[in-house]
Amino acid sequence: MKKVAVFFGGISPEHDVSVISGMQVMDALDPEKYKVIPVYISTKGQWYTGDILRDRETYLPTQQHFSQLIKVTLDVSREGSPKLITSSKGVFGNKRQEYEFNVAMPIFHGLIGEDGNIQGVFETANVPYTGMRTLGSAVTMDKVATKRILKEAGVPVLDYRVIRRPSQGLLVTEEELDKNLNGFEFPGCVKPNHLGSSIGVARVENLSELSEVLPEIFKYVVKD
């Protein structure tokens, strides 16, 4: 029976969506063919495993739930089968626990998951995983880079403009936007360059609507 480690959660603003997707994937895996090892990454970046992660009532985990989970990390030694290991030995020098698996399934949305970061970790540890490789994940997560590469390859792409988050505050005047848009024709869709598709998305019909939605979208954007 193949052992599948399903990774979900993460520090992205889309953490909650990833949890839902992770639960759906674990439910869909045939229990007669696959043994599922849930690996939940908290919003603080800590890794946990434990059977209660299969229970929908666990989310989002409370402190009581965390006490029933096992804190783990990925063994990057590249020796033997891929495995998760407990972060330290017990108080009395007990041997740390190991959880071997055959393949990793990263079920993330947004940063540090879809963008090549976790894929790079798996590559470093020689862990087989599903989905795109590191470069493909990184490029296609950056929407501007994707458009530029597709355009260079001769693939038709829709017209677009890049609007950068102000160095101070979140407001951009309509006059500044008009200059930045340089003749862009509405309607248009606005979204953060490095996030997925679940948050920070708006459809705008004119300059005024664009000016209204940008402050909320900028909250999800890391300053240059």
Disulfide bonds with the S-S distance in Angstrom:
none
